[in-house]
Structure formats: structure tokens, C-alpha cells
């Protein structure tokens, strides 16, 4: 039969629903996103990082990159956080709308510079992945 709505109680419920949906909907990135954000909010930063990293390796999406950036910031990796935010902003300005205003302005200024370079024919305008993701991609390849 048809499944009914899922009632979620608190952040733990979001985490549990995300983990359950992840198994059922693989490779849909949304359950990993929900579970990863919930894990981050609950302080399980290592599991959040692993879950979001795996989802990004399957397919980059701005919302995954922004939340991966939040995880890297929680881990004390400010360069990794900024690289994640910049790559997300390059794909979608709106993806960084929830970041602090000063950081968002800095990122969007860099995105504008890179887009202008792209229109001028520069080949290396795509912001690189954070080192933590680039290293994982190298290991997988």
C-alpha cells in the first residue's frame, strides 16, 4: 500500500527519518542532506561530514556544498568551509543566502569575478573543491 506521512519529532527524528530514507531512496541526495544537517546540529560532526562527503561524491549540488561547508567550519577547517561555500555560490547565488552577510558579499564578489573571467575565455574559473573532497575524489579515481 501507500505509505502515510512521516511524523518527525525534533532533530533526532529528522536524523532518523533521513537515515531511513537514505537507504530506501539511494542515490537521491536529499535524505543524506537532511540526516547530515541533523547530525551536525546534534554535534556528530564526523558522521555529518562522512554522509555529506559521500553525497557530494555522487553528485555535486549547491545545498550539499553549503552544508558541507558548515561541517568543515565546525571541524575548524575554515579554508575548506570557504571553498565549499564558494563552489556552491558559483553554481547558485541563492545557495549562500543563509550565510552571514559579510561572508555572502565576499563570496558573491569572487563569483562575479570568476564569471567575468569565464565570459572572457579563461578556462580555470570553476572554484576548486575543498581539499577534503578533492583528496577523496583522488582516492576514488
ABEGO torsion letter per residue (X at the ends): XBBBBBBBBEAAAAAAAAAAAAAAAOABAAAAAAAAAAAAAAGBAAAAAAAAAAAAAAEBBAAAAAAAAAAAAAAGBAAAAAAAAAAAAAABAAAAAABBAAAAAAAAAAAAAAAAAAAAGBAAABBBBBAAAAAAAAAAX
